[in-house]
């Protein structure tokens, strides 16, 4: 066996404080048997010589030696009253063992050799066996302290060998040399075993170090997983976990309020100064919010420009805290050479008045925030019984949607897309419509979010897509058909599979289809979204980025995603009448052209807007000025009339 020496630590024992405590721990288990062995063997040797040697050698001397063994055995066997105080203390205790072991060894071997003067051959043999067996046993018991084992062996075997050489008996000389040889071999084995012990300790130390590093890394990853990277505030995951915990600890009397803060006017800053400045603004606002956070008030960033707040207190305390936080966020922020300011709206819901679960409170706080932004922008709204009635309206919408026969109650209408130069219809956008027997007409921006919340977007999308495919068979083959795909549908592989199966069964050429996606579809699950987009493009379906200019990372989406068409949000059409708006729209068209994308200007409401869109380079447009959404029958008649007029 090849031995290994740990650098900086001697092969012998106690000068290695790194492992001294482990050595001492192992010796504490092995030294008591050592003293027990000495005591039993000494008693046996004294007994066999009781009639041959003087009482001093068979009673008094062995009694002292055996008593010393028993005392030391109790010291090591009983729990210590003074625990080891670190490696240095362990080294000091180990070093005290060696001289004591040497003294005990010399005492026992001297006593045995003096006793050897009495008796016949059998008694002489017993002395030789006592010395050899005892020394070998002691060596094994001192295996974790090689220095002491070596000194004990050297002294005992040396004295025994010298004694036998002095006596001149050939048999005893041979026995002494044999014991010396066996002892040397055992010492070599113990040396290798001790090297293995050192290696094992080093491996355990390295493993513990790696485990500690892994625990630190896990702790750091856990912290990062629960912290917003931009603002260093708690993120949505930690916010919801903390809310669940506080609600679990609250009783019927204690009030806990949940609030949502949303910045007003943040998007124009992004559009004007760029997303880098927008991130710097969020970072500065995050520092302000971190400074006011406490055990009573927790603030987290939930995403985008929305923040969450948990307040220990009732609605009045929540309203006061909401106003304070909104005032704090409204203060101007210096971003390099410019100074910007944003507004802030807030909505709060209080436990247990507004709800008893985290989900209920969060939804009601969100509804209060929605009400604030729609009716009291810049204010703080507390969820109230009046808002509860509106929530019940939402619940009625959910109930009606869950029980609605999709094929019968839902339909699609079509809004044409025109060539701005020739005013020819080049395609249509399919728009969903729902007329409920109980609720009447419900707008898509109302029922689609509810469908996503209820998890029924797949059957709804498939029902609408089936109607679009049926209509496509009746429309001219040259006419493209756009279909809006929700974020949930895009990242749902099963939904995409079923849509492609229906497309394959239909008579519609995939190259006629355009799937319109919003940026929300991309940020939901970017990896799954990109995979689905490439899958759709592989069969000829074109992709359009809808409502461009309303998202948080539009330019990033354009650069990374395989879009074919860019649909500019209708809000930009209203700005075509002013110089700055025209320049902005022209810049957007330039971005689309540089990425080889066709651009559609949405929301054309006047003749002037149509002319300005054409002058800005837009080849395609749609809007109420050109045509309102219509049924398939009206669209077919319109197409036939245009063909007849041509």
N, C-alpha and C positions, 0 to 999 in steps of 0.2 A: 504493500500500500504506500503510495506516495503521499508524504505529509505536506501540509501547507501551513506556512507561518503567516499569521495576520500581520501586515506591515505595522511597525510601531509597537507591537506587543510581543514580549518574549515568549519563547516556547514554554517556559515554566510558569505559570500560574499567577502569582499575586501581584506582579507588576502590571497587570492588565486591568485597570479599574473599570474598563468598559464592560467586562463580563464578571467582575468580582461578586456582584450580588447573585448572579446565576450560579456561580461556583458554590457560594455559601449555602444557597438554597438546596442544592443537590447534596452537599456534604451533611447538612442537617438530617437528611434521611439515612445516610450511610455510616456516620460515625457511631451512633448508638449500637448498631450490630457489632462494630469493631470492638468496643469496650466489653460487650457481652461475650464475644469470642475469647478475648483475653482472660476475662474472669473465669469462664467455664474451664478453659484449658489449664489455667493456673491451678484451679481447684483440683482438677483431675490429676495433675502432676504431683501436687502436694499430697494427695490421698495415696498415690502409689508408693510414696517414699515415707509414709508416716511411721513405719516401724524401722526404717533404715537410717534416717537422718535425724539430726537434733530437732527439738521442738521449735527452736528459733527459725529453722529453714522450712519446716512443714506447717507451722502455725502462725507465728508472729509476722514474719516477712510476707508470706502470701496473703495474710489477712490485711496487711497495710496496702499491698498492691491491689488486691481485689476491691477493697473499700475505695481506693482512689479511682478504680475503673467504674464502680457503681456510681460514685459521685459525679464523675464526668459524663457518664451515660445519662443521668437525670438532667444535668445541665443542658445537654443537647436534645433530649427527648421532650422535656417539658416546654410549654410555650414560653418564649422569651419575654421578660418584662421590659426589656429595652430593645425596641425594634431597630433594624438597621437603618441608619440615618444617611443613606446614600452610598455611592461607590467608594468614597474615601474611607468611610467607616468600615465597609465590607473588606477592603484591602487590609486595614489594620487588624481586623479580627482574623483574617486568613494568615497573616504573618505571625500571629501569636500561636497558631496551631503547630507550626513546624518545630520550634524548639521543644514544645511540650511533648509532641509525638516522639521526638528524638530521645528525650529524657525517659519517657515511659519504655521505649524500645530497649535502651541500654539497661535500664533497671531490670526488666524481665529477663533479658538474655543473660545478664550477669548472675541473677538469682538461679536461673536454670542450669548454668554451667557450674556454679558452686554446688548445686544439688547433684550434679552428675558425678561427683566424687564418691557418692554412696550408692551401693547396690550392685547388682550384677549386670550381665549383658542385656537382659530385658529392660531394666531400668535405664541403662545407657541409650537403648533404642528409643524408649519413650521420650527421653530428653531431646534426642535428635528430631523425633517426629514433632514434638511440641514446638521446637524452634522453627522447623521448616514450614509446618502447616500454619502456625500462627503468623509468621512473617508473610506468607503468601496471602492469607486472609486479610491481613492489615493492608497489604499493597492494593488489593482490589477495593477495599473500603476507602482508601485514600486516592482513588483513581482521578477524582476531580481536583486533586492538589498534587500534581506530579512532583513538585519539589520536595514535599514532605515524604511522599512515597519513596523517592530515590534516596533520601537521606536515611530513612528507616531501613531500607534494604541494604544500603552500603554499610551502615554501622552493624546491623545484626548479622548479616552474612559474613562481613569481614571479621567480626569477633569470633563467630562460630568456626570459620575456616582457619583462623590463626590458632584457635584452641585445639582443633583436631590435628593440625600440623605439629603443634607442640607435643601432643600426646603420642603421635606417631603411629596410630592404629590405621592400617590400610583401609579397612572397611569404612571407618568413620571419615577418613580423608576423602574417600570416593563419594560418600554420602554428601559431605560438605561441598565438594566441587559440583556434584549433581544439583544440589539445591541452588548453588550460585548460578549455574547455567540456566536452570528453569526460571529462576527469578529474573535473570537478564532478559530472557525471552518475554516473560510476562510484562516487564517494564517497557519493552518495545511495543507490545500490543497496547498497553495502557497509554503510551505516548501517542500512538496513532489514534486511539480512541479519543484522547483529549483533543487532538487536532480536529477530529470530526466534530467534537463538542464545540470547539471554537468556530468552525465553519457553520455549524447549525445555528449558533448564536448570531453570527454575522448575517446569515440568511434571514433569520427571524427579525433581526434589526432592520435589514434592508426591506423586508416585507412590511414591517410596521411603518417604516418611513414611506414606502409606496402607498400603503393604506391611508396614512395620515394625509399624504399629498392628494390622494384620490378623494378623501373626505373633504379636504379644503376645496378641491375643484368642484365636487358635487355641491358644496355649500354655495360656492360662487355661481355655479350654473343655476342653482335654485334661486339665488338672489336675482340673477339676470333674467330668469324666466318670469319673475314676479315684479320686475322693474321696467319702466319705460326707458328705452335707450336714449331718447332725445332729451327728455326733461328730468330724468332720474326720479320721477314720481312713481309710486306704485302703479302697476298696470291693471287692466280689467280683471285679470285672473285673481290677483291679490285683493282687489276691491271687492269682488263678489265673495271670496272666501272670508274676508273680514266681516262683510255684512252678514253672512250666514252665521258666523261665530257670535257676533254681537246680538243678533236676534235670538239665538239659542240661549244666551245668557240673560236676556231681558225678561222681565215679568210683566204682568198685566198693568202695573202702575207705571213702570219706567217707559219713557218715550225715546224712540230712536228715529231720526229723520234722515231720509235719503234724498240727495239732490243731484241734479244734472246741470252743468254750466255749459253754455255753448257761445262761442265768440261771434259777435255780429261785425261783419265787414272784414273778415279775415281773408276771404277769397280775393277781393280786389287787391289786397296787398300782395298776395301771391302772384296775381296776374300782372301787376304793375312792376314789382321789384324782383320777382323770381322766387322760386321755391327755396333757394338758399336763404334768402332774407326771411321768408316765412318760417323756416326752421329756427333761425336765430330768434325770431320773435317768440316762438313757442318755448324755446329754451329760457329766455328771459322771464316769461310769464311763469314757467315752471319753478324758477328760483324764488319768485315771490310767493307762490303757493306753498313751497316747501318751508319757507320761513315762518308761515303762520300755522302750519300743521301742528297738532298737539294730540294728547290722549283723548281730548274731547272732540276734536275735529280732524278727520282723515280726508285727504284730498288725493285723487288719483287721476291719471290721464287714461281715458277710455279709448281714444283713437281720434285721429284728425285734430279738430279744434274743440273737442268735447271733453269735459272733465267731470268726474264724479266726486260727491261729497257725502260723508257720513257724519252726522252731528248727534251727539248725546244731548237730547233736549226735545221739547215739544215744537209745534208748528211756529210759535212766536220766536223761539230761539233759532229755529231753522231759517225763518224769514230774515231775522237780523243778521245771521251769519251769511246768508246768501247775498244780502245787500252789501255787506262788508267785502265779500270776495269779489263781487261784481265791480265795486268801486276800485278795488285794488287792481283788477285786470284792466280797467279803463284808463289807468294812468299811462301817459305817453312813454314810449320805449325808444331809446336812441339806438339805431342800427347803422353804425358807421357814420356816413355823412347825412343820413336822413333820420327824421323822427316820425314815428308812426303811432297811431292809437287805434284801438278797436273797442267796440262795445261788448256787452255781455248780457245774456238773458239766462234766467234760472228757473227751474221747476223743482218743487219739493213734495215728498209724500212722507207721512209720519206713521210709524208703528205705535199701536195697533189700529189706529183710526182708519187709515187708508188701505191697510192690508197686513197680513200676518206672515207672509213668506217673502223672501228676497225677490222672487220673480214678480209677485204682485206689486210690491213697493217700487221696484225699478220701472215696471211698465207704467204705473201711475205717475211717477216722477217724470218719466219721458212724455207722458201725455200733458202734464202740467207745463213742461218746457215747450212742447209744441204749441200749446195755447198761448204761452208768453211770447213766443216769436211771431205768432200770427196776429195777436191782439194787443200785447203789451211789450213790444220789443224794447229790450233794455231793462225790463223789470223782473221781478221775482214773483212767481205764482205758486201758491200752495194748493195742492189737490184738495178739492172741496166736494160736498154733495152735489153741487151743480155740475161739476166736471164728472161726477159719478154717473149722471144721466147720460152724458155724452159717451162714457165708457160702455154703458149698457147698450147704446146704439151700436158701438163696435161689436159687442157680444151678439147682438141681433144679426149683424152682418155675418159674423162667423157661423152662427147657427144656420142662416139661410144658405150660405155657401157650402157648408158641409152636407146639407140635404138636397142641394140643387142637382137636377138631372143635367149634366153638362152639355150633352148633345142637343137638348131641346132649348135650354135657356140661354146658352151662349152662342154668339154669332161673330162674324167678321165683316168689317166694311173695308173699303179700299180707298186710299188717297193717292191720286196720281203724282208721279214725279215727272217734271217737264224739262225738256231741253230749253235753256234760256234763250238761245238764238232763234230756234224755229218754233218753239212752243209746242213741239210734238211730245206726246206721251211716250216715255222710254221705259217706264216701269210703274209699279204701284207698291205702296206699303200697306200690308194687312194690319188692321187695328182691331183689337178685341172689344166686344160689346157684351154687356150682361143686362138683361131685363128680368128682374125677379118679380114673381107674382105678389110677393109680400112687401118688397122694398122699392119696387119700381126700377128705374134705370140707375145703374151703379157704375161710376167711372172706373176705368182700369187702374188708376193710381190709388183707388180705394180697395178694390178686391184683390189685386195681385199681391200686395204686402200681406194681406190676411191669408191668402192661399199659401204663401211661403211660411207663415207662422204656423198654419195648420198642417203643413206637410203634404198638400195636395196639388202642388204645382205640376207634377208629372202627368196625372190624368187630365188636368186642365190644358196643359200645353199640347198633349197628344190630340185632344179633341179639337182644339183650334187649328193645329197643324193639318189634321185630316180635312178640315173645311177648306184650308188654303190650297191643298193639293187638288181637291175636287174643283175648286174655282180655277186653278191653273190649267186644267184640261180644257176649259171653255175660253180662256183668253188667248190672244195671238201668241204664237211661239216666240216671237221677237220681244215680247214684253217680259221684263224681269219682275219678280215678286219678292218683296222684302218681308221678312218675318222676324218679329222681336223675340229674342231668346233671353230668358231671365238668368240672373247669376246662378241660381240654384240648378237650373236645367243644364247649363253649360258644363258644370263640374260633375254632373251625374251621368256616369258612363251608361247606366241602364236606359236613361231617358234618351241619350244620343243614339244608342243601339236601336231602340224602338222607332225613333224618328227615321233613321236611315232604312230600316226594314219597310216602313210605310212608303217612303220615297221610292224604294226599289220596286214596290208593287204597283206604284202609280205610273201614269204615262208622262209625268213631268220630268223634263231634262234637268239634272242637278245644276247645270250651268246657268239655268234661269233663276236660281234661288240666291237670295242675299240674306244672310242672317245678321241682324243688327244687335250689337252688344253694347252695353254701357260699361263704364270703367268699374262699376261695382262688381261686374262679373269677373273682372281680372284680379281684384284685390281679395276676393273671397278665398280662392285657392289658386295661386298663380300657376303652379306646376300642372295641376289638372286642367286649368283653362287653356294653357298653351298646347297641351297634348290634344285636347278636343279640337282646338282651332286648326291644327295641322291635319288632323283626321278629316275634318270637314273640307278643307281646301284640297285634300288629295283626290276627292271625287268631283271637284269642279265647283263646289259651292263657294260663293264669294262672301267676304266678311266686311261689315261696316262698323265703324266706331260711332255710336249714336250720341247725341247731345254733347258733342265735343265742346270743351270750355267750361263745363260744370263740375268736372272732377278735380281731384287734388294733384294728380300726376299725369296730366294729359300728354305732355311731350315725351315723358318716359314711356308711356304706353305706346305712342306712335312709333317710337324708335325700336321697341322690343317686340311688338306684336305684328303678325302677318296680316295687316288690314289691307283691303283693296279700296275701300271707300271711306271718306271722312264726312260725317254729317255734322255741320256746325249748328250749335244750339240756337233756338229761335230768339233768344235774348240778344244775339248779335245783330239780327235783322233790324231791330228797332234802333240800333246805333248807326245804321248806314246813312242816316240823315245828317250826322255831324262829321267834321273833319277827322277828329281823333278816332271815332268809330270806324270810318272807312279805312283809315290806315291800319287799324288793328285787324279788320276783316281781311284786307289785302295781305297782311303778314301771315295770317292763318292759311290763306290760299297758297302763299309761297311755300309754307312748310309742307302742305299736302303735295304740291307739285314736285318739291325736292325729293319726296319719298314715293313718287310715282303713284299717287293716290288721286282718284277722282273725288271732287268735293261737291257736296250738296248743301245749299243754303236752305235751312228750314225756317218756317214762320214768316214767309213772304205775305204781307197783308195789304200792300199798296203797289200801285204801278211804279212809283218812285223807287221803292225798295227793290223791285224786280230789275229795274234799269241799273241801279247802283250795284246789285249783285252781279249782273252781267259785265259791267265795266270793271268790277274787281276781279274778274277772271273765273267766276263760277259758271260751269257748264250746265249744272243741274240745279233745280230749285223745286220746292213744294211749299204750299201754304194756302190759306183760305182765299187769297186773291186769285190764285190759279184754279183751285178746285177744293171743295170740301170733301171729306170722306163720304163715300156712297156705297150702296149695296152693289152686289155683283150684277144684278139686272140693269141698274142705272149705268154702271160702268160699261157694260156690254153695249148698251144703246149709244152711249157717248162715243165709244170707239167706232161703232158702225157709222154713226153720223159723220164723224171726222173723215172716215175712209170714203164715204159717199161724196163729201164736199171736196175732197182732194181729187 
